[in-house]
Amino acid sequence: MTTLAGGLVRLWTRNRERTRTVETAEEEASATTGGSLSQEPVVVWQAANPMEAQIVKGRLQSAGIPAIVRGEAMGRIYGFVYGGLAERDVLVPAPLADAAEELLSEEIEWDVDGAPQQ
């Protein structure tokens, strides 16, 4: 009986310490590196194919907004360029989502030579 009670006390104490450690680590990460749950990536563009996704990602990165492309693995394996398996999502950190959507909504004017106008 004593062994069972002692084991339960150790288990309960260990779980409480682990919970405190996780909470402390989250607080420290938030305080020292600015990391928090608000840094979760959000979708700002749904591309029809991998090429469109890479163009959008490049436009965001050239403006200083980090971006990643997420898509179906089967589409990558078989090299689909159209259809549901070829679709890709472009994601950015949540605090930068508004800036990314604003940038992507701007129209680019091109000159005769094919270069963007300033």
C-alpha positions as CSV (number, residue, x, y, z in Angstrom):
1,M,0.0,0.0,0.0
2,T,2.8,2.4,0.9
3,T,4.6,1.7,-2.4
4,L,1.4,2.6,-4.4
5,A,0.8,5.8,-2.5
6,G,4.5,6.8,-2.8
7,G,4.4,6.1,-6.6
8,L,1.3,8.2,-7.0
9,V,2.8,11.1,-5.1
10,R,6.0,11.0,-7.2
11,L,3.9,10.8,-10.4
12,W,1.7,13.8,-9.4
13,T,4.8,15.8,-8.3
14,R,6.6,15.1,-11.5
15,N,3.6,16.1,-13.6
16,R,3.2,19.4,-11.6
17,E,6.9,20.2,-12.2
18,R,6.6,19.4,-15.9
19,T,3.6,21.7,-16.2
20,R,5.5,24.5,-14.4
21,T,8.5,24.0,-16.7
22,V,6.3,24.3,-19.8
23,E,4.6,27.4,-18.5
24,T,8.0,28.9,-17.6
25,A,9.5,28.1,-20.9
26,E,6.5,29.7,-22.7
27,E,6.8,32.9,-20.6
28,E,10.6,33.0,-21.2
29,A,10.2,32.5,-24.9
30,S,7.6,35.3,-25.1
31,A,9.8,37.6,-23.0
32,T,13.1,37.0,-24.6
33,T,12.5,36.2,-28.2
34,G,9.1,37.6,-28.9
35,G,7.8,34.2,-29.7
36,S,4.1,33.4,-28.9
37,L,1.1,31.7,-30.3
38,S,0.4,34.8,-32.4
39,Q,3.4,33.8,-34.5
40,E,1.5,30.9,-36.0
41,P,1.6,31.0,-39.8
42,V,-1.6,32.0,-41.5
43,V,-2.7,31.5,-45.2
44,V,-2.5,34.7,-47.2
45,W,-2.7,33.2,-50.7
46,Q,-4.1,30.0,-52.2
47,A,-2.2,29.3,-55.4
48,A,-3.6,27.1,-58.2
49,N,-0.2,25.5,-58.8
50,P,3.4,25.4,-57.5
51,M,4.7,28.1,-59.8
52,E,2.2,30.6,-58.8
53,A,3.0,29.9,-55.1
54,Q,6.7,30.4,-55.6
55,I,6.1,33.7,-57.4
56,V,3.9,34.9,-54.5
57,K,6.4,33.7,-52.0
58,G,9.2,35.6,-53.8
59,R,7.2,38.8,-53.9
60,L,6.6,38.6,-50.2
61,Q,10.2,37.8,-49.4
62,S,11.5,40.6,-51.6
63,A,9.4,42.9,-49.4
64,G,11.0,41.5,-46.2
65,I,8.0,39.3,-45.2
66,P,9.0,35.7,-44.5
67,A,6.8,33.2,-46.3
68,I,6.5,29.4,-46.7
69,V,4.6,27.3,-49.2
70,R,2.5,24.4,-48.1
71,G,0.8,21.8,-50.3
72,E,-0.3,18.2,-50.8
73,A,2.7,15.8,-50.8
74,M,1.2,13.7,-53.6
75,G,1.2,16.7,-55.9
76,R,4.9,17.1,-55.3
77,I,5.7,13.5,-55.8
78,Y,3.9,13.1,-59.0
79,G,4.6,16.6,-60.3
80,F,1.0,17.7,-60.7
81,V,0.7,21.3,-62.1
82,Y,-3.1,21.6,-62.1
83,G,-6.0,20.3,-60.2
84,G,-6.6,19.8,-56.5
85,L,-3.3,18.1,-55.7
86,A,-1.3,20.9,-57.3
87,E,-2.8,23.7,-55.1
88,R,-0.5,25.3,-52.6
89,D,-1.0,27.7,-49.7
90,V,1.4,30.6,-49.0
91,L,1.7,31.3,-45.3
92,V,3.2,34.2,-43.3
93,P,3.5,34.8,-39.6
94,A,0.2,36.1,-38.2
95,P,1.5,39.6,-37.2
96,L,2.5,40.2,-40.8
97,A,-0.6,38.8,-42.5
98,D,-2.3,42.2,-43.0
99,A,0.9,43.7,-44.6
100,A,1.2,40.6,-46.8
101,E,-2.4,40.8,-48.0
102,E,-2.0,44.5,-48.7
103,L,1.2,43.9,-50.7
104,L,-0.5,41.1,-52.7
105,S,-3.5,43.2,-53.4
106,E,-1.5,46.0,-55.0
107,E,-1.4,46.0,-58.8
108,I,2.0,45.9,-60.5
109,E,2.3,48.1,-63.6
110,W,4.7,46.8,-66.3
111,D,6.4,48.9,-68.9
112,V,7.0,47.8,-72.6
113,D,10.3,46.1,-71.8
114,G,8.7,43.8,-69.3
115,A,10.2,45.5,-66.2
116,P,8.1,46.7,-63.3
117,Q,7.6,50.5,-63.2
118,Q,8.8,52.3,-60.1
